[in-house]
Amino acid sequence: MKKENKEIYNKCNCNKEKAKKALKLLNEQEIENMIQEDGKAELVCQFCNQKYIFTKEELQNIRENN
Ligand SMILES: [Zn+2]
């Protein structure tokens, strides 16, 4: 059982591209708020706790390509 759990943990295949897709699900106003308030966005994978940081420029790109 322990081994199985470990394999699942190791199999987390999140990456920045996937985090970006999650951000694209937000509406323009939400992204705009993050740019205004923080100048960046932080996303943490709920499975492996990997943190992904998006800069203001990246957020603007995401917003524009929506
Ligand atoms: Zn992950």
N, CA, C, O and the ligand as a Tripos MOL2 file, in Angstrom:
@<TRIPOS>MOLECULE
protein
  265   263    67     0     0
PROTEIN
NO_CHARGES

@<TRIPOS>ATOM
      1 N           0.8310   -1.2050    0.0000 N.3       1 MET1
      2 CA          0.0000    0.0000    0.0000 C.3       1 MET1
      3 C           0.8640    1.2530    0.0000 C.2       1 MET1
      4 O           0.6360    2.1980   -0.7550 O.2       1 MET1
      5 N           1.8660    1.2260    0.8760 N.am      2 LYS2
      6 CA          2.7730    2.3760    0.9510 C.3       2 LYS2
      7 C           3.4510    2.6350   -0.3960 C.2       2 LYS2
      8 O           3.5600    3.7720   -0.8550 O.2       2 LYS2
      9 N           3.8940    1.5560   -1.0020 N.am      3 LYS3
     10 CA          4.5820    1.6780   -2.2790 C.3       3 LYS3
     11 C           3.6540    2.3100   -3.3210 C.2       3 LYS3
     12 O           4.0550    3.1930   -4.0800 O.2       3 LYS3
     13 N           2.4220    1.8410   -3.3380 N.am      4 GLU4
     14 CA          1.4460    2.3730   -4.2790 C.3       4 GLU4
     15 C           1.2820    3.8910   -4.1320 C.2       4 GLU4
     16 O           1.2900    4.6420   -5.1080 O.2       4 GLU4
     17 N           1.1350    4.3040   -2.8760 N.am      5 ASN5
     18 CA          0.9700    5.7340   -2.6170 C.3       5 ASN5
     19 C           2.1630    6.5270   -3.1330 C.2       5 ASN5
     20 O           2.0150    7.6060   -3.7070 O.2       5 ASN5
     21 N           3.3280    5.9740   -2.9180 N.am      6 LYS6
     22 CA          4.5310    6.6770   -3.3400 C.3       6 LYS6
     23 C           4.5460    6.8180   -4.8670 C.2       6 LYS6
     24 O           4.9360    7.8550   -5.4050 O.2       6 LYS6
     25 N           4.1200    5.7670   -5.5400 N.am      7 GLU7
     26 CA          4.0980    5.8270   -7.0010 C.3       7 GLU7
     27 C           3.1410    6.9080   -7.4960 C.2       7 GLU7
     28 O           3.4250    7.6320   -8.4500 O.2       7 GLU7
     29 N           2.0090    6.9910   -6.8230 N.am      8 ILE8
     30 CA          1.0430    8.0210   -7.2190 C.3       8 ILE8
     31 C           1.6660    9.4020   -7.0340 C.2       8 ILE8
     32 O           1.5410   10.2800   -7.8890 O.2       8 ILE8
     33 N           2.3330    9.5710   -5.9080 N.am      9 TYR9
     34 CA          2.9710   10.8490   -5.6230 C.3       9 TYR9
     35 C           3.9860   11.1960   -6.7220 C.2       9 TYR9
     36 O           4.0300   12.3220   -7.2180 O.2       9 TYR9
     37 N           4.7910   10.2060   -7.0810 N.am     10 ASN10
     38 CA          5.8200   10.4490   -8.0820 C.3      10 ASN10
     39 C           5.2340   10.6760   -9.4710 C.2      10 ASN10
     40 O           5.8790   11.2540  -10.3460 O.2      10 ASN10
     41 N           4.0260   10.2220   -9.6540 N.am     11 LYS11
     42 CA          3.4350   10.3270  -10.9720 C.3      11 LYS11
     43 C           2.7850   11.6810  -11.2300 C.2      11 LYS11
     44 O           2.2660   11.9260  -12.3200 O.2      11 LYS11
     45 N           2.8120   12.5470  -10.2460 N.am     12 CYS12
     46 CA          2.2110   13.8420  -10.4980 C.3      12 CYS12
     47 C           2.9370   14.4610  -11.6870 C.2      12 CYS12
     48 O           4.1350   14.7360  -11.6360 O.2      12 CYS12
     49 N           2.1820   14.6690  -12.7500 N.am     13 ASN13
     50 CA          2.8360   15.1710  -13.9680 C.3      13 ASN13
     51 C           2.4310   16.6160  -14.2430 C.2      13 ASN13
     52 O           2.2240   17.0250  -15.3850 O.2      13 ASN13
     53 N           2.3270   17.3650  -13.1620 N.am     14 CYS14
     54 CA          1.9960   18.7710  -13.3670 C.3      14 CYS14
     55 C           3.2090   19.4960  -13.9550 C.2      14 CYS14
     56 O           4.3460   19.0560  -13.7820 O.2      14 CYS14
     57 N           2.9690   20.5600  -14.6200 N.am     15 ASN15
     58 CA          4.0400   21.4010  -15.1290 C.3      15 ASN15
     59 C           3.4780   22.7960  -15.3120 C.2      15 ASN15
     60 O           2.2890   23.0410  -15.1090 O.2      15 ASN15
     61 N           4.3420   23.6880  -15.6920 N.am     16 LYS16
     62 CA          3.8970   25.0730  -15.7780 C.3      16 LYS16
     63 C           2.8260   25.2590  -16.8430 C.2      16 LYS16
     64 O           1.9410   26.1040  -16.7080 O.2      16 LYS16
     65 N           2.9140   24.4800  -17.8800 N.am     17 GLU17
     66 CA          1.9260   24.5610  -18.9590 C.3      17 GLU17
     67 C           0.5230   24.2540  -18.4180 C.2      17 GLU17
     68 O          -0.4560   24.9040  -18.7850 O.2      17 GLU17
     69 N           0.4550   23.2520  -17.5410 N.am     18 LYS18
     70 CA         -0.8470   22.8890  -16.9660 C.3      18 LYS18
     71 C          -1.3230   23.9550  -15.9870 C.2      18 LYS18
     72 O          -2.5150   24.2550  -15.9100 O.2      18 LYS18
     73 N          -0.3950   24.5130  -15.2520 N.am     19 ALA19
     74 CA         -0.7680   25.5890  -14.3310 C.3      19 ALA19
     75 C          -1.3100   26.7690  -15.1150 C.2      19 ALA19
     76 O          -2.2450   27.4450  -14.6850 O.2      19 ALA19
     77 N          -0.7140   27.0050  -16.2640 N.am     20 LYS20
     78 CA         -1.1560   28.1110  -17.1130 C.3      20 LYS20
     79 C          -2.5740   27.8610  -17.6110 C.2      20 LYS20
     80 O          -3.3890   28.7810  -17.6770 O.2      20 LYS20
     81 N          -2.8610   26.6150  -17.9580 N.am     21 LYS21
     82 CA         -4.2140   26.2800  -18.4070 C.3      21 LYS21
     83 C          -5.2310   26.5570  -17.3030 C.2      21 LYS21
     84 O          -6.3450   27.0050  -17.5730 O.2      21 LYS21
     85 N          -4.8420   26.2900  -16.0690 N.am     22 ALA22
     86 CA         -5.7460   26.5600  -14.9430 C.3      22 ALA22
     87 C          -5.9960   28.0610  -14.8300 C.2      22 ALA22
     88 O          -7.1100   28.4970  -14.5410 O.2      22 ALA22
     89 N          -4.9550   28.8330  -15.0600 N.am     23 LEU23
     90 CA         -5.1150   30.2910  -14.9920 C.3      23 LEU23
     91 C          -6.0300   30.7970  -16.1060 C.2      23 LEU23
     92 O          -6.7640   31.7700  -15.9320 O.2      23 LEU23
     93 N          -5.9710   30.1250  -17.2400 N.am     24 LYS24
     94 CA         -6.8010   30.5530  -18.3750 C.3      24 LYS24
     95 C          -8.2840   30.3580  -18.1060 C.2      24 LYS24
     96 O          -9.1320   30.9330  -18.7890 O.2      24 LYS24
     97 N          -8.5920   29.5360  -17.0970 N.am     25 LEU25
     98 CA         -9.9910   29.3130  -16.7450 C.3      25 LEU25
     99 C         -10.5670   30.4970  -15.9680 C.2      25 LEU25
    100 O         -11.7830   30.6510  -15.8550 O.2      25 LEU25
    101 N          -9.6760   31.3240  -15.4390 N.am     26 LEU26
    102 CA        -10.1450   32.5140  -14.7160 C.3      26 LEU26
    103 C         -10.6200   33.5600  -15.7140 C.2      26 LEU26
    104 O         -10.1770   33.5850  -16.8620 O.2      26 LEU26
    105 N         -11.5100   34.4050  -15.2730 N.am     27 ASN27
    106 CA        -11.9410   35.4470  -16.2030 C.3      27 ASN27
    107 C         -10.9630   36.6160  -16.2040 C.2      27 ASN27
    108 O         -10.0980   36.7360  -15.3360 O.2      27 ASN27
    109 N         -11.1300   37.4630  -17.1990 N.am     28 GLU28
    110 CA        -10.2120   38.5690  -17.4110 C.3      28 GLU28
    111 C         -10.0630   39.4430  -16.1650 C.2      28 GLU28
    112 O          -8.9650   39.8770  -15.8160 O.2      28 GLU28
    113 N         -11.1950   39.6890  -15.5050 N.am     29 GLN29
    114 CA        -11.1770   40.5640  -14.3430 C.3      29 GLN29
    115 C         -10.3480   39.9710  -13.2050 C.2      29 GLN29
    116 O          -9.6310   40.6940  -12.5130 O.2      29 GLN29
    117 N         -10.4460   38.6680  -13.0150 N.am     30 GLU30
    118 CA         -9.6820   38.0130  -11.9540 C.3      30 GLU30
    119 C          -8.1790   38.1070  -12.2300 C.2      30 GLU30
    120 O          -7.3820   38.3490  -11.3240 O.2      30 GLU30
    121 N          -7.8170   37.9140  -13.4830 N.am     31 ILE31
    122 CA         -6.4080   38.0180  -13.8530 C.3      31 ILE31
    123 C          -5.9380   39.4590  -13.6850 C.2      31 ILE31
    124 O          -4.8420   39.7130  -13.1860 O.2      31 ILE31
    125 N          -6.7790   40.3930  -14.1080 N.am     32 GLU32
    126 CA         -6.4600   41.8090  -13.9580 C.3      32 GLU32
    127 C          -6.2310   42.1530  -12.4800 C.2      32 GLU32
    128 O          -5.3040   42.8920  -12.1490 O.2      32 GLU32
    129 N          -7.0680   41.6230  -11.6070 N.am     33 ASN33
    130 CA         -6.9190   41.8720  -10.1720 C.3      33 ASN33
    131 C          -5.5740   41.3720   -9.6530 C.2      33 ASN33
    132 O          -4.9300   42.0430   -8.8470 O.2      33 ASN33
    133 N          -5.1540   40.2030  -10.1090 N.am     34 MET34
    134 CA         -3.8750   39.6530   -9.6560 C.3      34 MET34
    135 C          -2.7180   40.5310  -10.1240 C.2      34 MET34
    136 O          -1.7490   40.7490   -9.3980 O.2      34 MET34
    137 N          -2.8410   41.0300  -11.3530 N.am     35 ILE35
    138 CA         -1.8030   41.9080  -11.8730 C.3      35 ILE35
    139 C          -1.7420   43.1790  -11.0400 C.2      35 ILE35
    140 O          -0.6600   43.6320  -10.6670 O.2      35 ILE35
    141 N          -2.9020   43.7530  -10.7500 N.am     36 GLN36
    142 CA         -2.9570   45.0090  -10.0100 C.3      36 GLN36
    143 C          -2.5060   44.8430   -8.5600 C.2      36 GLN36
    144 O          -1.7690   45.6760   -8.0330 O.2      36 GLN36
    145 N          -2.9510   43.7670   -7.9240 N.am     37 GLU37
    146 CA         -2.7210   43.6110   -6.4880 C.3      37 GLU37
    147 C          -1.3480   43.0430   -6.1540 C.2      37 GLU37
    148 O          -0.6870   43.5130   -5.2270 O.2      37 GLU37
    149 N          -0.9170   42.0290   -6.9110 N.am     38 ASP38
    150 CA          0.3310   41.3470   -6.5700 C.3      38 ASP38
    151 C           1.4220   41.5230   -7.6190 C.2      38 ASP38
    152 O           2.6070   41.3780   -7.3220 O.2      38 ASP38
    153 N           1.0190   41.8340   -8.8340 N.am     39 GLY39
    154 CA          1.9980   41.8970   -9.9120 C.3      39 GLY39
    155 C           2.4760   40.5190  -10.3190 C.2      39 GLY39
    156 O           3.3960   40.3850  -11.1250 O.2      39 GLY39
    157 N           1.8480   39.4920   -9.7570 N.am     40 LYS40
    158 CA          2.2030   38.1120  -10.1240 C.3      40 LYS40
    159 C           1.1210   37.1730   -9.6130 C.2      40 LYS40
    160 O           0.2210   37.5930   -8.8860 O.2      40 LYS40
    161 N           1.2080   35.9150   -9.9900 N.am     41 ALA41
    162 CA          0.2790   34.9150   -9.4790 C.3      41 ALA41
    163 C           1.0560   33.6850   -9.0450 C.2      41 ALA41
    164 O           2.0310   33.2890   -9.6840 O.2      41 ALA41
    165 N           0.6160   33.0980   -7.9640 N.am     42 GLU42
    166 CA          1.2460   31.8770   -7.4790 C.3      42 GLU42
    167 C           0.2220   30.7590   -7.4830 C.2      42 GLU42
    168 O          -0.8700   30.8870   -6.9290 O.2      42 GLU42
    169 N           0.5970   29.6640   -8.1190 N.am     43 LEU43
    170 CA         -0.2760   28.4970   -8.1520 C.3      43 LEU43
    171 C           0.4420   27.3390   -7.4840 C.2      43 LEU43
    172 O           1.6060   27.0740   -7.7880 O.2      43 LEU43
    173 N          -0.2370   26.6440   -6.5780 N.am     44 VAL44
    174 CA          0.3710   25.4890   -5.9280 C.3      44 VAL44
    175 C          -0.4030   24.2430   -6.3310 C.2      44 VAL44
    176 O          -1.6250   24.1860   -6.1930 O.2      44 VAL44
    177 N           0.3190   23.2510   -6.8280 N.am     45 CYS45
    178 CA         -0.3180   21.9900   -7.2060 C.3      45 CYS45
    179 C          -0.8810   21.3350   -5.9620 C.2      45 CYS45
    180 O          -0.1710   21.1680   -4.9710 O.2      45 CYS45
    181 N          -2.1530   20.9620   -6.0050 N.am     46 GLN46
    182 CA         -2.7660   20.3800   -4.8140 C.3      46 GLN46
    183 C          -2.3190   18.9440   -4.5840 C.2      46 GLN46
    184 O          -2.6010   18.3770   -3.5290 O.2      46 GLN46
    185 N          -1.6320   18.3470   -5.5440 N.am     47 PHE47
    186 CA         -1.1940   16.9640   -5.3980 C.3      47 PHE47
    187 C           0.2410   16.8440   -4.9030 C.2      47 PHE47
    188 O           0.5330   15.9990   -4.0570 O.2      47 PHE47
    189 N           1.1300   17.6690   -5.4120 N.am     48 CYS48
    190 CA          2.5370   17.5180   -5.0310 C.3      48 CYS48
    191 C           3.1140   18.7910   -4.4290 C.2      48 CYS48
    192 O           4.3000   18.8370   -4.1020 O.2      48 CYS48
    193 N           2.2870   19.8280   -4.2790 N.am     49 ASN49
    194 CA          2.7150   21.0900   -3.6700 C.3      49 ASN49
    195 C           3.7860   21.8460   -4.4390 C.2      49 ASN49
    196 O           4.4370   22.7410   -3.9000 O.2      49 ASN49
    197 N           3.9620   21.4860   -5.6780 N.am     50 GLN50
    198 CA          4.8870   22.2390   -6.5190 C.3      50 GLN50
    199 C           4.3100   23.6320   -6.7410 C.2      50 GLN50
    200 O           3.1300   23.7930   -7.0540 O.2      50 GLN50
    201 N           5.1660   24.6280   -6.5720 N.am     51 LYS51
    202 CA          4.6890   25.9960   -6.7310 C.3      51 LYS51
    203 C           5.0850   26.5570   -8.0860 C.2      51 LYS51
    204 O           6.2260   26.4110   -8.5270 O.2      51 LYS51
    205 N           4.1270   27.1990   -8.7380 N.am     52 TYR52
    206 CA          4.3990   27.8350  -10.0260 C.3      52 TYR52
    207 C           4.1120   29.3190   -9.9070 C.2      52 TYR52
    208 O           3.0370   29.7260   -9.4650 O.2      52 TYR52
    209 N           5.0640   30.1020  -10.2970 N.am     53 ILE53
    210 CA          4.8910   31.5510  -10.2100 C.3      53 ILE53
    211 C           4.7960   32.1460  -11.6060 C.2      53 ILE53
    212 O           5.6150   31.8590  -12.4780 O.2      53 ILE53
    213 N           3.7860   32.9760  -11.8000 N.am     54 PHE54
    214 CA          3.6120   33.6580  -13.0710 C.3      54 PHE54
    215 C           3.8680   35.1400  -12.8710 C.2      54 PHE54
    216 O           3.3130   35.7600  -11.9640 O.2      54 PHE54
    217 N           4.6910   35.6910  -13.7020 N.am     55 THR55
    218 CA          4.9940   37.1180  -13.6090 C.3      55 THR55
    219 C           3.8650   37.9230  -14.2390 C.2      55 THR55
    220 O           2.9880   37.3940  -14.9210 O.2      55 THR55
    221 N           3.9270   39.2060  -13.9840 N.am     56 LYS56
    222 CA          2.9620   40.1340  -14.5570 C.3      56 LYS56
    223 C           2.8870   39.9860  -16.0750 C.2      56 LYS56
    224 O           1.8000   39.9670  -16.6530 O.2      56 LYS56
    225 N           4.0460   39.8820  -16.7120 N.am     57 GLU57
    226 CA          4.0870   39.7480  -18.1670 C.3      57 GLU57
    227 C           3.3880   38.4750  -18.6210 C.2      57 GLU57
    228 O           2.6400   38.4800  -19.5980 O.2      57 GLU57
    229 N           3.6410   37.3810  -17.8990 N.am     58 GLU58
    230 CA          3.0080   36.1160  -18.2570 C.3      58 GLU58
    231 C           1.4950   36.2030  -18.0850 C.2      58 GLU58
    232 O           0.7370   35.6840  -18.9040 O.2      58 GLU58
    233 N           1.0640   36.8630  -17.0100 N.am     59 LEU59
    234 CA         -0.3690   37.0230  -16.7800 C.3      59 LEU59
    235 C          -1.0080   37.8450  -17.8830 C.2      59 LEU59
    236 O          -2.1150   37.5490  -18.3310 O.2      59 LEU59
    237 N          -0.3010   38.8800  -18.3180 N.am     60 GLN60
    238 CA         -0.8350   39.7210  -19.3860 C.3      60 GLN60
    239 C          -0.9740   38.9120  -20.6760 C.2      60 GLN60
    240 O          -1.9500   39.0620  -21.4110 O.2      60 GLN60
    241 N           0.0070   38.0580  -20.9420 N.am     61 ASN61
    242 CA         -0.0720   37.1860  -22.1080 C.3      61 ASN61
    243 C          -1.2780   36.2660  -22.0280 C.2      61 ASN61
    244 O          -2.0070   36.0890  -23.0040 O.2      61 ASN61
    245 N          -1.4750   35.6870  -20.8610 N.am     62 ILE62
    246 CA         -2.5940   34.7680  -20.6720 C.3      62 ILE62
    247 C          -3.9080   35.4940  -20.8900 C.2      62 ILE62
    248 O          -4.8220   34.9760  -21.5310 O.2      62 ILE62
    249 N          -3.9900   36.6920  -20.3510 N.am     63 ARG63
    250 CA         -5.2130   37.4830  -20.4800 C.3      63 ARG63
    251 C          -5.4920   37.8170  -21.9420 C.2      63 ARG63
    252 O          -6.6280   37.7370  -22.4090 O.2      63 ARG63
    253 N          -4.4340   38.1910  -22.6490 N.am     64 GLU64
    254 CA         -4.6170   38.6060  -24.0400 C.3      64 GLU64
    255 C          -4.9400   37.4480  -24.9690 C.2      64 GLU64
    256 O          -5.6140   37.6200  -25.9840 O.2      64 GLU64
    257 N          -4.4500   36.2620  -24.6080 N.am     65 ASN65
    258 CA         -4.6960   35.1110  -25.4820 C.3      65 ASN65
    259 C          -5.9670   34.3630  -25.1290 C.2      65 ASN65
    260 O          -6.2480   33.3160  -25.7120 O.2      65 ASN65
    261 N          -6.7230   34.8700  -24.2060 N.am     66 ASN66
    262 CA         -7.9390   34.2010  -23.7640 C.3      66 ASN66
    263 C          -8.9700   34.0810  -24.8740 C.2      66 ASN66
    264 O         -10.0530   33.5380  -24.6550 O.2      66 ASN66
    265 ZN          1.8160   18.3450   -9.0520 Zn       67 ZN67
@<TRIPOS>BOND
     1     1     2 1
     2     2     3 1
     3     3     4 2
     4     3     5 am
     5     5     6 1
     6     6     7 1
     7     7     8 2
     8     7     9 am
     9     9    10 1
    10    10    11 1
    11    11    12 2
    12    11    13 am
    13    13    14 1
    14    14    15 1
    15    15    16 2
    16    15    17 am
    17    17    18 1
    18    18    19 1
    19    19    20 2
    20    19    21 am
    21    21    22 1
    22    22    23 1
    23    23    24 2
    24    23    25 am
    25    25    26 1
    26    26    27 1
    27    27    28 2
    28    27    29 am
    29    29    30 1
    30    30    31 1
    31    31    32 2
    32    31    33 am
    33    33    34 1
    34    34    35 1
    35    35    36 2
    36    35    37 am
    37    37    38 1
    38    38    39 1
    39    39    40 2
    40    39    41 am
    41    41    42 1
    42    42    43 1
    43    43    44 2
    44    43    45 am
    45    45    46 1
    46    46    47 1
    47    47    48 2
    48    47    49 am
    49    49    50 1
    50    50    51 1
    51    51    52 2
    52    51    53 am
    53    53    54 1
    54    54    55 1
    55    55    56 2
    56    55    57 am
    57    57    58 1
    58    58    59 1
    59    59    60 2
    60    59    61 am
    61    61    62 1
    62    62    63 1
    63    63    64 2
    64    63    65 am
    65    65    66 1
    66    66    67 1
    67    67    68 2
    68    67    69 am
    69    69    70 1
    70    70    71 1
    71    71    72 2
    72    71    73 am
    73    73    74 1
    74    74    75 1
    75    75    76 2
    76    75    77 am
    77    77    78 1
    78    78    79 1
    79    79    80 2
    80    79    81 am
    81    81    82 1
    82    82    83 1
    83    83    84 2
    84    83    85 am
    85    85    86 1
    86    86    87 1
    87    87    88 2
    88    87    89 am
    89    89    90 1
    90    90    91 1
    91    91    92 2
    92    91    93 am
    93    93    94 1
    94    94    95 1
    95    95    96 2
    96    95    97 am
    97    97    98 1
    98    98    99 1
    99    99   100 2
   100    99   101 am
   101   101   102 1
   102   102   103 1
   103   103   104 2
   104   103   105 am
   105   105   106 1
   106   106   107 1
   107   107   108 2
   108   107   109 am
   109   109   110 1
   110   110   111 1
   111   111   112 2
   112   111   113 am
   113   113   114 1
   114   114   115 1
   115   115   116 2
   116   115   117 am
   117   117   118 1
   118   118   119 1
   119   119   120 2
   120   119   121 am
   121   121   122 1
   122   122   123 1
   123   123   124 2
   124   123   125 am
   125   125   126 1
   126   126   127 1
   127   127   128 2
   128   127   129 am
   129   129   130 1
   130   130   131 1
   131   131   132 2
   132   131   133 am
   133   133   134 1
   134   134   135 1
   135   135   136 2
   136   135   137 am
   137   137   138 1
   138   138   139 1
   139   139   140 2
   140   139   141 am
   141   141   142 1
   142   142   143 1
   143   143   144 2
   144   143   145 am
   145   145   146 1
   146   146   147 1
   147   147   148 2
   148   147   149 am
   149   149   150 1
   150   150   151 1
   151   151   152 2
   152   151   153 am
   153   153   154 1
   154   154   155 1
   155   155   156 2
   156   155   157 am
   157   157   158 1
   158   158   159 1
   159   159   160 2
   160   159   161 am
   161   161   162 1
   162   162   163 1
   163   163   164 2
   164   163   165 am
   165   165   166 1
   166   166   167 1
   167   167   168 2
   168   167   169 am
   169   169   170 1
   170   170   171 1
   171   171   172 2
   172   171   173 am
   173   173   174 1
   174   174   175 1
   175   175   176 2
   176   175   177 am
   177   177   178 1
   178   178   179 1
   179   179   180 2
   180   179   181 am
   181   181   182 1
   182   182   183 1
   183   183   184 2
   184   183   185 am
   185   185   186 1
   186   186   187 1
   187   187   188 2
   188   187   189 am
   189   189   190 1
   190   190   191 1
   191   191   192 2
   192   191   193 am
   193   193   194 1
   194   194   195 1
   195   195   196 2
   196   195   197 am
   197   197   198 1
   198   198   199 1
   199   199   200 2
   200   199   201 am
   201   201   202 1
   202   202   203 1
   203   203   204 2
   204   203   205 am
   205   205   206 1
   206   206   207 1
   207   207   208 2
   208   207   209 am
   209   209   210 1
   210   210   211 1
   211   211   212 2
   212   211   213 am
   213   213   214 1
   214   214   215 1
   215   215   216 2
   216   215   217 am
   217   217   218 1
   218   218   219 1
   219   219   220 2
   220   219   221 am
   221   221   222 1
   222   222   223 1
   223   223   224 2
   224   223   225 am
   225   225   226 1
   226   226   227 1
   227   227   228 2
   228   227   229 am
   229   229   230 1
   230   230   231 1
   231   231   232 2
   232   231   233 am
   233   233   234 1
   234   234   235 1
   235   235   236 2
   236   235   237 am
   237   237   238 1
   238   238   239 1
   239   239   240 2
   240   239   241 am
   241   241   242 1
   242   242   243 1
   243   243   244 2
   244   243   245 am
   245   245   246 1
   246   246   247 1
   247   247   248 2
   248   247   249 am
   249   249   250 1
   250   250   251 1
   251   251   252 2
   252   251   253 am
   253   253   254 1
   254   254   255 1
   255   255   256 2
   256   255   257 am
   257   257   258 1
   258   258   259 1
   259   259   260 2
   260   259   261 am
   261   261   262 1
   262   262   263 1
   263   263   264 2
@<TRIPOS>SUBSTRUCTURE
     1 MET1         2 RESIDUE 1 A MET
     2 LYS2         6 RESIDUE 1 A LYS
     3 LYS3        10 RESIDUE 1 A LYS
     4 GLU4        14 RESIDUE 1 A GLU
     5 ASN5        18 RESIDUE 1 A ASN
     6 LYS6        22 RESIDUE 1 A LYS
     7 GLU7        26 RESIDUE 1 A GLU
     8 ILE8        30 RESIDUE 1 A ILE
     9 TYR9        34 RESIDUE 1 A TYR
    10 ASN10       38 RESIDUE 1 A ASN
    11 LYS11       42 RESIDUE 1 A LYS
    12 CYS12       46 RESIDUE 1 A CYS
    13 ASN13       50 RESIDUE 1 A ASN
    14 CYS14       54 RESIDUE 1 A CYS
    15 ASN15       58 RESIDUE 1 A ASN
    16 LYS16       62 RESIDUE 1 A LYS
    17 GLU17       66 RESIDUE 1 A GLU
    18 LYS18       70 RESIDUE 1 A LYS
    19 ALA19       74 RESIDUE 1 A ALA
    20 LYS20       78 RESIDUE 1 A LYS
    21 LYS21       82 RESIDUE 1 A LYS
    22 ALA22       86 RESIDUE 1 A ALA
    23 LEU23       90 RESIDUE 1 A LEU
    24 LYS24       94 RESIDUE 1 A LYS
    25 LEU25       98 RESIDUE 1 A LEU
    26 LEU26      102 RESIDUE 1 A LEU
    27 ASN27      106 RESIDUE 1 A ASN
    28 GLU28      110 RESIDUE 1 A GLU
    29 GLN29      114 RESIDUE 1 A GLN
    30 GLU30      118 RESIDUE 1 A GLU
    31 ILE31      122 RESIDUE 1 A ILE
    32 GLU32      126 RESIDUE 1 A GLU
    33 ASN33      130 RESIDUE 1 A ASN
    34 MET34      134 RESIDUE 1 A MET
    35 ILE35      138 RESIDUE 1 A ILE
    36 GLN36      142 RESIDUE 1 A GLN
    37 GLU37      146 RESIDUE 1 A GLU
    38 ASP38      150 RESIDUE 1 A ASP
    39 GLY39      154 RESIDUE 1 A GLY
    40 LYS40      158 RESIDUE 1 A LYS
    41 ALA41      162 RESIDUE 1 A ALA
    42 GLU42      166 RESIDUE 1 A GLU
    43 LEU43      170 RESIDUE 1 A LEU
    44 VAL44      174 RESIDUE 1 A VAL
    45 CYS45      178 RESIDUE 1 A CYS
    46 GLN46      182 RESIDUE 1 A GLN
    47 PHE47      186 RESIDUE 1 A PHE
    48 CYS48      190 RESIDUE 1 A CYS
    49 ASN49      194 RESIDUE 1 A ASN
    50 GLN50      198 RESIDUE 1 A GLN
    51 LYS51      202 RESIDUE 1 A LYS
    52 TYR52      206 RESIDUE 1 A TYR
    53 ILE53      210 RESIDUE 1 A ILE
    54 PHE54      214 RESIDUE 1 A PHE
    55 THR55      218 RESIDUE 1 A THR
    56 LYS56      222 RESIDUE 1 A LYS
    57 GLU57      226 RESIDUE 1 A GLU
    58 GLU58      230 RESIDUE 1 A GLU
    59 LEU59      234 RESIDUE 1 A LEU
    60 GLN60      238 RESIDUE 1 A GLN
    61 ASN61      242 RESIDUE 1 A ASN
    62 ILE62      246 RESIDUE 1 A ILE
    63 ARG63      250 RESIDUE 1 A ARG
    64 GLU64      254 RESIDUE 1 A GLU
    65 ASN65      258 RESIDUE 1 A ASN
    66 ASN66      262 RESIDUE 1 A ASN
    67 ZN67       265 GROUP 0 **** ****
